[in-house]
Amino acid sequence: MENYKKILELNSTQQNELLALNCLERNDLQTFLELLKSGMPLTAFMLTSMVVLKYDKKDIKRVLIEATNIESDGVVKWMQSFFAVDELTDVLPEFEGNLPKDYPENDVCVKLGLWNTLCERKEFTLVAQNASDPYGILSAQDNVAAYQALLELNFDKYAPLVFGKGYYGAFLLSEKGWKYLVDHGAVNWLMKFLTLGGLEPVTDIIKYCVDKGFIEEVFKSGYKDELLKLGAFDVFKEHHSFYPAFLENYPQEVNWEDLWKQSRSKSTKKYLKEKAYAHLEVRECSEFLWNHSNWLVRFWLLSNPKCVQ
């Protein structure tokens, strides 16, 4: 057989078909099988020759099973034309990786356990729902959608395994999923994904992160408006934040004196004063302005009815 392998590589397709026909005409099925096992490509012509020469279907099926090298497109089309699907239950598993997207139908693939074929078709849900070891099959796919199918099948069972693999994206299909990411410390990853858009509801996700104590991560991700709406003011103070919406909409929460100390330029100090002037009715603002104004401005403050004394 080893010698066959070396010399068969020198043949053209037509020469191999002539060689196969010679064996078949002499009813030498054994030599034909040895040639196929040595790597001679099986073609549709060879199979048709077997039919014309009155070989039994069982012999044709044996050829299909034992061939190690096939011209897949032509051979599969030949099988599809000559055999009924239920006649190929022992043959089709040998053709995984060479089957087209429309043959056999998905329900037949499930019946025959053609899991790799279904994975190639991205039918991960069918695999998850029907395979005896869905994790073993789907975890080998290196595909987020495959892991999503596992989580949809049994979230509590597979979540730790999927999380351990680092496939965080598989958790984004449901509220239970993104909450799992937060609960298990993948907040920074979630925040980066959230900034890309498409994940909803943003407000609920931010609130859940805040409730779980991940305010710092949310702040650094840029969701400042959401934090302000939730009343998470301390993180702005801790970061000495000059964020406009914080100064403009929540002046009573701002540590104006701290921001003054952080100001390194006249323009920044001027900016602070302008924001404070807009809220003279807020005690913190009027006191800040009093502390950093000359006598003329102080006189103006005293005479301004908006200014809190």
N, C-alpha and C positions, 0 to 999 in steps of 0.2 A: 504493500500500500504506500510505503514511503517513496518507492521508485515511481509509482503512479503520480504522486503529488508533484514531483519534480518535472516529469515530462508533460503532464497535463497543462502546466503553466505555459508551455510553448504552443499550445493549440489555440486556434481561433474558435469562435462560437460555432461556426459551421462545421469545423473539424470535430469538435466534441459531439455535436448532434449526429454526425455521420458515424462516429464511434459508438454512440449509444444505440443508434438504430441497428448497427451490426450485431450488438449484443442481444437486443430485443428480438430481432428476426431469428436468431439462433436459439431463442428461448433461454438465454443465459442471464437470467435475472440476477444471479449472485455476482457475476462480474460487473454488471451495471451498478449494483449497489456498492461494490467496492470502489468503483470509480467515483461515485457520488460522495462516499465517505472520505475519499482522498482529496476532495475539494473541487471536483468537476462541477461547474454551475449547472443546476437543473433548469431547463427551459420549458416553456409551454409546448414547444414542438415535440420534445421527448415524451411528455405526458400524452399528447394527442396520438403519438405513435403507439403508445401502449394501448390506447382505446381501439385504434384501427387494427392492431394485432390481437385483439380480443383478450387482453389481460383482465383479470378480475379486479373489481374495485378495491378489494383488500390488498392486492399487490400494489396498486397505484397509491393507496394510502400509506403503505409501508415505505414506498419511495419518498413520498412527501415528508414522512416523519424522519427518515434516516439521512436524507440529504443534508449536508453541512453547509452548502453554498447554493443559493437560489437567485435567479433573476426575479426579484420579489414582485415587481409590478405585473409582469406577464403571468407569472405562476399563480399569484393570488387571484387575478382576474379569471384565469383558467379554472381554478378551484371553484370560484363563485359561479361560473357558468355551468360546470359539470356536476357538482355535488349540491345536494340540499344541505342547509346548515346543520340539521340534526344528524347528518352522516359524518360530520367532521368534528365531533366532540373530542376525539382523541388526537386530531391533527392540528386544530387551531391553536392550542396552547404552545405548540412548537413554533408557531409563526408570530409570536408576540414580538413587537418591534418592527414587523413587516406588514402589518395590517392597515388598510386605509381607514379614514375617519368614519366612513359610512358602512363598513363591513367588518365583522357582523354587527348587528344592531346592539345597542347598549344592554338591553335586557338579556341577550344571548351571552354577552361578555360577563355579565353578573352570574349567569347560570353556570358558565364554564370557569369562572374564577380568573378571568383575563384582566387582572388588576393593573398590570403595567400598561396594557392597551388603554384602559379607561383613564389612567393617569396621563398618558400622552394626549388624550382628548380633553384633559382638564376636568374630567367628570369626578372630582374629588368627593363630592357628597355621596355619590353612588358607592364609591369605595368605602367611605366611612360607615355607611349604613349597612353594608352587606359583607365586608371582609371579616374574617375571624380575628385578624390582627391588624386593624386599621392603622394603628400607630406605627407598627413596623414598616408598613408599606408607604404611608404618607410622609413619614418623617424622612424618608430617603429621597423625597422629591426636591428638597431645597426650595420650597415654594410657599409663600405666605398663604395663598389660597388653600393649599393642602392643610395647613395648620388651622385655618379658619374652619374648615369642614370638621376637624376633630373637636374644636371648641363648641361648634354648633351641636355636635352629637352628644357630648358629655363634658360640659364646661368644667365642673368640679374635678373630674378625673384627669383631664388632660391639661388644664391650665398650668399646673406646676411644671409639667414636662415641656410645654411650649415656651413658657417663660424662661425656663432654664436654658433653652436653646437660643434665646435672645431674639426670637421672632415676635417682637412687641407689636408689630403692625397687624398681626392676626387678632389682636384684642380690640381693634377699633370699630368693629361692626356693631357693638352693643354697649349700652350703659354699664352693664355688668363687667364688660371687658375693660373699658378705660378706668373704671373704678378699681379694678384689680391692679392695673399698672400703678395707680397712685398709692394704693395700699401696700404695694411691694417695692416702693421706692424708685420707680422709673419715671419720676416726675419731670426731670430735665429732658429726657427723651420725648415725653408727651408734650412738653411745652414747645420744643423745637418743631415737632410735627404740627402742633396746633397753629404755629405761626405761618405754616405753608398754606393754610386754609383748607376748607372742605370737611373739616370735622365739626360736627354739631352735637349738642348745643354748647357753644363756647361759654356762655354765662354759667351754665350748670357745672361745667368742668372746672372753671376757675373757682367757683364757690366751694366745690368739693375739695379742691386742693387747699384752699384757705382753711376750711373746717378741719382739715387733717394736719394743719400746721406748716404748710409749704408756701408761706407767704413770700419768703425770700426768693424762691425759685420763680414764682409768678412775676414778682417785681422785675427781676433781671431779664425775664422774657419779654418785657415791654407791655404787659397788660395792666397798665397803670390806671386807666379809666375804670376798668372793672374793679380794681382794688378800692378805688375811691368810692364807688357806688356801694361797696360792701362795708365801708367804714374802716378799712384797714389803713389807718393814718400813721401808725407808729413806724412802719417800714419807710415811709417817706421822710420822717424825722431822722431816723437812724442813718439814712443815706444822704442827709442834708440836701434833699431834693428841691430844686427850683422849678419843678414841673409846673407849667402855667395853669393847668386845670386845678391843681392842688391849691395854688396861691389865690386863684380867682374864685373858686367855688367853695372852698373850705378854709377861709382865712382864720377862723377861730381855732383851727387845729394846727396852724403853722407856728413853728418856733421862730419868730422873726429875728430875734436877737442872735440865735445860732446861725441863721443864714447870713446875717450881717457880718458875723465873724468869719464866715467862709468866703465872703466876697473879697476878691483880690483886685478889683478894678472899679474905677468910678462909674463905668457904664453899668456894672452889675448892681452897685449900690443904688444907682438911679432907678434901675429896673425894679428893685425891691420897693423903693419908696412909691413909685407909680402904682404898683399893685396894692400897697397899703392905703394910699390916698383914695382908691376906689371903694374902700370899705371903712370909712371913718366911723360908721355906726358899730363897728366891732371893736370892743375894748382893746384886744390885743394889737390891733392895727393903730389905733389912736395913741396908745402908750408907746409903741415902737417909734412912731413919727415924733412924738414929744421928746423922746430920748435922743433923737438924732437930728434935731432941727435947731436953728438959731432962734433968737428971741422974737424976730419978726414973724417967723412961721408959727412959733408957739402962740403968739398973740392971735394970729389968724385961726389957729385951732380952737382957741378959747371962745372965739366969736362965732365959730361955725356950729350951727344947730345940730348937724349930723354927728359931730364929734362927741364921743362918749367921754365924760370927764372922770 
